[in-house]
Amino acid sequence: MQARTGIDAGVCGFRTDVKTSSEDGMFVTFEVTSDCDKISALGDALTARGPINAYEEISPASDSVIMATVRECLKGCCAGCAVPVGMFKSMQVAAGLALPKDITIQITRE
């Protein structure tokens, strides 16, 4: 199964496209294209790690490979970057662990 996820990170103006694929419903690969150099490096690092076990990623008993890679690659980056959560959700859809549904975060100043 494959999933395509487009992520508009917000005020930084960077756009990221994520393609996740899983042939067995368990191990997921990532292809990441981004205007942001740090997110591009994150995508390269995830690709280099090879297929990621989606079941271990969602397990509370396991350390997340995705989040560990995010912490390594996004040092000096916005701690509230929306891209990692979009990547995680894309992984879930590719593995058949979630249905494809848009995520919305609306922020207003009051």
C-alpha positions as CSV (number, residue, x, y, z in Angstrom):
1,M,0.0,0.0,0.0
2,Q,1.1,3.5,-0.6
3,A,0.3,6.9,0.9
4,R,1.1,10.4,-0.3
5,T,1.1,13.2,2.2
6,G,1.5,16.9,1.5
7,I,2.5,19.0,4.5
8,D,2.4,22.8,4.6
9,A,4.6,23.5,7.7
10,G,3.1,26.9,8.4
11,V,4.8,30.3,8.8
12,C,8.2,29.1,7.6
13,G,6.6,28.6,4.2
14,F,8.2,25.2,3.5
15,R,6.3,22.5,1.7
16,T,7.0,18.8,2.2
17,D,5.7,15.9,0.2
18,V,6.0,12.4,1.7
19,K,5.5,9.1,-0.1
20,T,5.3,6.1,2.2
21,S,5.1,2.5,0.9
22,S,4.6,-0.9,2.5
23,E,4.5,-4.1,0.6
24,D,3.7,-6.3,3.6
25,G,1.6,-4.0,5.8
26,M,4.3,-3.9,8.4
27,F,7.6,-2.4,7.1
28,V,7.4,1.1,5.6
29,T,9.8,3.1,3.4
30,F,9.9,6.8,3.0
31,E,10.5,9.2,0.1
32,V,10.6,12.8,1.2
33,T,10.8,15.9,-0.9
34,S,11.0,19.2,0.9
35,D,11.9,22.9,0.4
36,C,13.5,22.7,3.9
37,D,17.1,21.4,4.0
38,K,16.6,20.0,7.5
39,I,13.5,18.0,6.5
40,S,15.2,16.8,3.4
41,A,18.1,15.5,5.6
42,L,15.5,13.9,7.8
43,G,14.0,12.1,4.8
44,D,17.5,10.9,3.7
45,A,18.2,9.6,7.2
46,L,14.9,7.7,7.3
47,T,15.6,6.2,3.9
48,A,19.1,5.2,5.0
49,R,17.6,3.3,8.1
50,G,15.8,1.1,5.7
51,P,12.2,-0.1,6.1
52,I,10.7,0.9,9.4
53,N,8.5,-1.5,11.4
54,A,5.2,0.4,11.7
55,Y,4.0,-1.9,14.5
56,E,7.0,-1.1,16.7
57,E,6.5,2.6,15.9
58,I,3.0,2.7,17.3
59,S,3.8,0.4,20.3
60,P,4.2,2.2,23.7
61,A,6.7,-0.5,24.6
62,S,9.1,0.4,21.8
63,D,11.2,3.5,21.1
64,S,10.2,5.2,17.9
65,V,12.8,5.1,15.1
66,I,11.0,8.0,13.4
67,M,11.1,10.2,16.5
68,A,14.7,9.3,17.4
69,T,15.7,10.3,13.8
70,V,13.7,13.5,14.1
71,R,15.6,14.4,17.3
72,E,18.9,13.7,15.5
73,C,18.1,15.6,12.3
74,L,16.1,18.6,13.5
75,K,18.5,20.1,16.0
76,G,18.3,23.8,15.8
77,C,14.9,23.6,14.1
78,C,11.5,24.6,15.3
79,A,10.5,22.2,18.1
80,G,6.9,22.5,17.0
81,C,7.5,21.5,13.4
82,A,4.4,19.8,12.0
83,V,6.2,17.7,9.5
84,P,7.2,14.8,11.8
85,V,3.6,14.1,12.8
86,G,2.5,14.2,9.1
87,M,5.3,11.6,8.3
88,F,4.1,9.4,11.2
89,K,0.5,9.5,10.0
90,S,1.6,8.7,6.5
91,M,3.5,5.7,7.8
92,Q,0.3,4.5,9.6
93,V,-1.8,4.7,6.4
94,A,0.8,2.9,4.2
95,A,0.9,0.1,6.7
96,G,-2.9,-0.1,6.9
97,L,-3.0,1.0,10.5
98,A,-5.0,4.1,9.9
99,L,-7.4,5.4,7.2
100,P,-6.3,8.3,5.1
101,K,-7.9,11.4,6.6
102,D,-6.6,14.9,6.6
103,I,-5.3,16.3,9.9
104,T,-6.1,20.0,10.6
105,I,-4.5,22.3,13.1
106,Q,-6.0,25.8,13.1
107,I,-4.3,28.5,15.0
108,T,-5.7,32.0,15.7
109,R,-4.5,34.8,17.9
110,E,-7.1,36.1,20.4
